[in-house]
Amino acid sequence: MGTGARELLADRYRLLSPVRRNGGGIMWHAHDLRLKRDVAIKEVQPPYEPDVVDLAAARRQALREARSAARLSHPAVITVHDLLEDKGRLWIVTELLQGLTLSETVRHLGRLPVHWAAWVGFQLLSGVRHAHTMGVVHGDIRPGNVLLTEDRVVLTDFGIAAFDRGPDTSATVPNLRAGPYLAPERLRDQVMTPAADLWSFGATLYCGVEGRPPHLGAEPAGHAGLTGPAAPTGPGGFAGSGETATREPGAPRRAGPLREVLDGLLRPDPADRLSADEATKLLAEVLRRQGIPAAPPGRSSGELPAARPAAHTPAHAAVRPPLRPSGPAQGTDHRGWPVPDHPAL
């Protein structure tokens, strides 16, 4: 959709520029004419089954699911401002945040140091736990949906979340959204459960600390569900889908103390996986051993916690990323995070 053809939605939201494009559609930077503030807006792509063509029913389900996201209130979860329908299409309006996704950060740095990954994982899991407490299953947790801002780790894109989904309601979503980060049971029967979210969270954490998805045949982190052309698809609709459904995750080589968390979350049987509470305790212990307080999200200091440096290590080296960001107009802020050159959701 070009801004010239349809730049005003519901006589209220003026589309200004596209922020990013991925398998779920285009995220727009927009301006709310009524409240005089900038927002992010994205079309809600309704879940569907390939043989079902009842678009009206799909839109109603998508609207119910988007409303469920609006019930969430947590620093590690994107804030939903509004839901609207314009000419038969559904849109979700959220806060506009400045930052880079975890995918973009890993692409720039290669991977996150263990203490960074543990802190990001601890913050992110707190948002996932909040959503599950409210009955919301995200269904699409992956590095491209985790935003790192100045002082927050934010889970975004709740367009396909499910709220109190009944047994007679479709739980099918397009496979192409997040193949390398879908739980094995999602690839078999598409069931969205909190346990499936936890597997996806574990795969996302694995990507952060290892620099790639957990399956060796999957695409690199910088190309999984990001902007640009879609990756070549396999039998299940995405790159490496057939292998992902059957192969054990590759053993992490750089996770160090995070390996226990990753191994516990990436078990193929949902009944054998770590619970959210168990994973939280393990992450908190990793942070404690690194000398980092397991602080709640949204701390006012805005500082990325630094690992306690070893006696022979200069203090400034403890938080320095392993690789400097590459590419034009990319630098780092006071924490060493890449500085974004565009607002993002």
N, C-alpha and C positions, 0 to 999 in steps of 0.2 A: 504494500500500500504506500503510495507516495503522499507526501504532505500536501502537494498541490491539489490532489484529488479530494482528500478528506482530512483536512488539518484540524477540524474541530469536532470533538466527540461530545454528544449529549448537551450541546450548547454550553459547555463548561470547560472542557479540557482541551487546550491547544497543544497539538503535537509539535515539538520544536526540532528534535533530532533523534535519530536512532542511537541507542547506547551500545547494544550488542545484539547479535543474532545467533541463535542456536537451534537445536532440534525442536524446542518448544515454541519458537516464534521469535518475534522482534520485541525487544524492550525499548520503549521510547522515553526520552526526557521530555516532560510536558509541563505545562503551567496551568494551575487551577485558577481560572478567572474569578471564581466566586470568593475563594479564601486568599487569593493573591500569594500563592506559594508554588514553588517548583515541586513536582512529584515525578514518580516513575509510573508508567502505565504499560500493561501488556495484555494482549488478547488471551483469554482462557481457552486453551485447547481441550475440548471435552474428551474424557476417556471414551473408548469405543471398542466394540468387537468388530472384526473385519466383515462379518456377514450381517451386521445390523446397520440399517440405514435410517433409523428413526432419529433424525437430527434434533427434533423438538425434545424428545426424551433425553438425548445426550446433553442438550443445553440445560435442561432442568437439573440434571444430575451435576453438571459442572457448576451451576449456580449454587446448589446446596453445598458442594465441596468448597467453593470459594468462600462462602459464608462461614464455613467452619474455620477457615484460616483467620477470618476477622475476629474470632473469639479469642485468639491467642494474644497474650501480652507478656513478652519476655525480651530482655535485651539481646538474646541470641537468636531471636526469631524476627523476621521482617515484619514491620507494622503495616497492616492493611488499613487504608483510609476509606476506600469506597469500592463498590461494585456497581457496574452499570451495563445496560444493554443498549446498543446503538445499531439500528438497522439489522436486527437479528443476530448480532455478534456480541459476545460477552467480553467485558474488560475488567481487569482488576487494577486498582490504583493503590500504590504503596508509597512509603517514604522513599525519598531519593537519597542514596548514600554515596559517599566518595570512597573509592577503594579498588582493590584488585581481587579477583577471585583466587581461590587456592590454586586452581589450574594455572592461571596466569603467573602467580608467584612461583610455583614449582617450575614452570617453563623458564622463568628468568633466573632462578637460583639453582636449578638442578634438583634440589631437595631441601627440606628443612632440617636444621639440626634437631637432635632428639628433644632437647628441652623446649624448643619452639613448638615442635609437633605435639608434644604432650600438653602444652598450655592451650594450643588451638583446639586439640581434641577435647580437653576438659571443658572449655567454654562451649564448644559446639554440642557436646553431649548434654549439657544442662538444658539447652534449647530443645533437643530431641525429647528429653525426659518430660519437659513441660508439655510439649505437644501430645505425647502419649497419655499423660495424666488427663488431658482435656478430651481424650478420645480421638485424636487426630493422628493418622499415619501419613507421613510425608509421601513416601512412595518413589522419590527420585533424588535421594541424597547422593551427591557426587561432588567432586572438587569444583566443577563449574557452577554449583549452586551454593557454595560457601564463600561469603564475601569477607575480606579482611579490611577493616576500616582503621582509622586512627586509634580507636580504643575499643573496638568490638569485633567479635567473630559472629557473623550473622548468617543463619540458614535462610535462604530465599526460595522463591518459586514454589509456593504452595498451591499452584493452580490445579494439581491433580490430587490434593490431599483428600482423605476419606473421613467422614464423621459419622460414627455410629452406623456403619454400613451394614445393612441387613443381609440375610442369606439369599434373598431374591434379587439383590442389586448387583449389577455388573461390577467386577473388580478388575476389569481388563484395561490396561493402558498400553500405548504403543511401545514395543520392545526397543525401538531405535533411540529412545530417550537416553538410556544410560546402561548399555549392555555390559561393559566391564564392571559396573557397580551394582548390578542387580543380584539379589540373593539367588542361590540355586533353585529354590522352590518357586521363585517368581518366573524363572525361565521354563519351568515345567507346567505350572497351572495358573500363574499370574496372581496368586493370592497375596494381598497386601496386608501384612501384619506388623506389629511392633518388632517382632524378631527379625523380619525381613529388613526393616529399617536399620536395626542394629548391625546386620551383616553389611549393609551399604555404608553405614558409618565406619565400620572397621576397614572396609576397602578404601574409603576416602582417607582415613588416617594412615593406612598403609602407603597410599600414593604420596601423602605429604612427606613421610620420613624416608621412603625408598625412591621416590621420583618417578614411579610408574604404577600402573594398576597391579593387583595381586596375581593376575594370571599372566604367565610369560608370553602368551600369544596375543595379548591385548595390545591396543595401540598405546603409544606414550602418553603421559599425563597431559602434555600440552596439546594433544589432538583429540582427546576424548570429550565429546560433548561441548566443544568450544565453537567459537565463531568460525565462519568460513564454510566451504563445501562439506557435505556429509562424507564421512569415511566410507570406504567400500564395505558393503554389507555381506554378511554370511547367511547361512540358512535361516537363522532366527531373526534377521532384520538388522543386524549390526555386525561390526567387525569382530570376528572371533567368537560369535555367540555359541556355536556348537561346542567348541572346546570349553568355553567358560562354564557351560552347564554340567560338565562331567569331570573336569580336571581339578585336582587339589591346587589351592593357591601356592605359588612359589614361596619357598622359605625366605623370610626377610633376612637381609644381610647387614643392614645398617640400623636396625630398630633398637638394638641394645636392650635396655630395660622395658621398652615398649613391646617386645616380642610376646610376652605373656598375654597382654591385652589383645594383640592382633590374632594370636593363635586361638584365644578363647572366643573371639567374635566371628572369626571366619570358618567356623565349623559348619559342615554341610547340613547337619541335622539341626533344625531350629531348637529342638528340645535340649540339645547339648551346649548351646551357646551361652556365653555370659549374659546375665541380666544387665539392664542399664545401671542398677545400683552397684553390682559387682564391678563393672567396667569403670564406673566413676571412682570407686575406692582405689582401684589399681592405678588409675591415672593420677589421683591425688597423692598416692604413695610415691610414684615416679617423680612428681613435682617436688615433694618433700625431700627426697634424696638429692635432688638437684639444687636444693636451697631456695625453691620458689614456692611462695604461698599459693595454695589452691583458692585463689580469690574468686568471688562471683563475677559474672559478666558485667560489663559497663562500669568498671572502676573509673573513678574520676581522674586518676593520675595520667591515664593515656599512655603509660609506658609499657612496652613489651617486657615481661620479666626476664631477667638475665640469669643464666645458670651461675652458681657459685664457682668462680675460677679456681683451678688447681693452683697449688703453691708455686709451681714453676711457670704458670701461664699469666701473661699480662692481663689486667682486668679488662682492657678494651678488646682483647681478642676473644673473650668469652661469648660475646653476642654478635660477632661479625659473621655474616653469612658465608658459606663455603665458596660461593661463586658470586661475583658482582653481576648485577643485571646487565644485559646486553641490549643493543638496539638503540635507535635514535631517541633522543629526548627522554631517556630513562635515567633516573638517579635514585638516591635513597634518602629517606627521612632520618630523623634523629635516632630511630630504632634500628635502622638498616633495612627496613621494608622498602621494596620498590615504590617509587612515587608514581601514582597513576596520572595519566594525562587526559582522563575523561571521567565523568561521574558514572557510577555503575550501581546496579541493583544486586 
